[in-house]
Amino acid sequence: MNEKKVINTTAAPSAIGPYSQAVQLGEMLYISGQIPLLPDTMVVCSDDIKQQAKQVFKNLAAIAKAAGADLNDSVKINISMTDLSMFDTVNQVMTTFLEQPFPARACVEVAALPKGVKIEVEAIVWVKPSC
């Protein structure tokens, strides 16, 4: 029987609310929405959407790694943005962190995000069994 396991790493920002960075159940890892905070300072990395997207994906990759997984094994990505006119920029950043075949994905525009950031991304990642 699988047990729920909380994943936590100092290589990604700590939770800013009552949630875990990620929870693993069996071979599935559920990474909470990441915003562009720098792990060491918990400060938003930049006001630029491209830099924010890069930091978000760095945070997601660090959490996946802490679980023994790889962000490339994502099966579903959910993106929330405050301005969908920056959709192409986020797509460009995403392709520098993920290879084909790309995961399933949703992208929605929202009125606001925590700390006034422009993007938040959550991921569901397959944790390949070790030999």
KALIN-V201633 format. One record per residue. RES is the residue in one small letter. PHI is phi as a letter, one per 40 degrees, with the letter a starting at -180 (none if undefined). BURIAL is 1 if it has 16 or more other C-alpha atoms within 10 Angstrom, else 0. D_LAST is the distance of its C-alpha to the last C-alpha in Angstrom with 2 decimals. Layout:
RES & PHI & BURIAL & D_LAST
RES & PHI & BURIAL & D_LAST
//
This chain:
m & none & 0 & 19.06
n & c & 0 & 17.88
e & b & 0 & 19.77
k & c & 0 & 21.11
k & b & 0 & 19.92
v & c & 0 & 22.20
i & b & 1 & 20.92
n & a & 1 & 23.46
t & a & 1 & 23.77
t & c & 0 & 26.89
a & c & 1 & 25.81
a & b & 1 & 27.15
p & d & 1 & 30.43
s & c & 1 & 30.73
a & c & 0 & 31.73
i & b & 0 & 35.47
g & a & 0 & 35.85
p & c & 0 & 34.57
y & a & 0 & 31.03
s & b & 1 & 27.54
q & d & 1 & 26.01
a & a & 1 & 23.16
v & b & 1 & 21.89
q & b & 1 & 18.43
l & b & 0 & 18.27
g & g & 0 & 15.02
e & c & 0 & 13.39
m & b & 1 & 16.83
l & b & 1 & 18.35
y & b & 1 & 22.14
i & c & 1 & 23.70
s & c & 1 & 27.38
g & d & 1 & 29.99
q & b & 1 & 30.16
i & b & 1 & 33.51
p & c & 1 & 34.28
l & c & 1 & 34.58
l & c & 1 & 33.86
p & d & 1 & 31.53
d & c & 0 & 33.76
t & b & 0 & 37.06
m & g & 0 & 36.36
v & b & 0 & 38.92
v & c & 1 & 38.79
c & c & 1 & 37.87
s & a & 0 & 40.65
d & c & 0 & 42.93
d & c & 0 & 41.76
i & c & 1 & 39.54
k & c & 1 & 37.54
q & c & 0 & 36.77
q & c & 1 & 36.04
a & c & 1 & 33.56
k & d & 1 & 31.79
q & c & 1 & 31.57
v & c & 1 & 30.28
f & c & 1 & 27.39
k & c & 1 & 26.70
n & c & 1 & 26.63
l & c & 1 & 24.28
a & c & 1 & 21.85
a & c & 1 & 22.08
i & c & 1 & 21.32
a & d & 1 & 18.30
k & c & 1 & 17.01
a & c & 1 & 17.84
a & c & 1 & 15.51
g & g & 0 & 12.54
a & b & 1 & 13.54
d & b & 1 & 15.73
l & d & 1 & 19.20
n & c & 1 & 18.86
d & c & 1 & 16.74
s & c & 1 & 19.88
v & b & 1 & 21.14
k & a & 1 & 24.52
i & b & 1 & 26.70
n & b & 0 & 30.05
i & b & 1 & 32.64
s & b & 1 & 35.93
m & b & 1 & 38.63
t & c & 1 & 42.24
d & a & 0 & 43.44
l & c & 1 & 42.04
s & c & 0 & 44.14
m & c & 0 & 41.33
f & d & 0 & 38.84
d & c & 0 & 38.68
t & c & 0 & 38.03
v & c & 1 & 35.07
n & d & 0 & 33.71
q & c & 0 & 34.04
v & c & 1 & 32.16
m & d & 1 & 29.37
t & c & 0 & 28.81
t & c & 0 & 28.29
f & b & 0 & 25.28
l & b & 1 & 23.77
e & b & 0 & 23.34
q & c & 0 & 24.15
p & c & 0 & 23.46
f & c & 0 & 24.76
p & c & 1 & 24.06
a & c & 0 & 26.79
r & a & 0 & 29.34
a & b & 0 & 32.55
c & b & 0 & 35.06
v & b & 0 & 38.14
e & c & 0 & 41.10
v & b & 0 & 41.93
a & c & 0 & 45.08
a & a & 0 & 43.49
l & b & 0 & 40.31
p & d & 0 & 39.86
k & g & 0 & 41.59
g & g & 0 & 43.24
v & c & 1 & 40.26
k & c & 1 & 40.09
i & a & 1 & 36.47
e & a & 1 & 33.74
v & b & 1 & 30.32
e & b & 1 & 27.70
a & a & 1 & 24.30
i & b & 1 & 21.80
v & b & 1 & 18.31
w & c & 1 & 15.19
v & c & 1 & 12.27
k & c & 0 & 9.24
p & c & 0 & 6.48
s & c & 0 & 3.78
c & c & 0 & 0.00
//
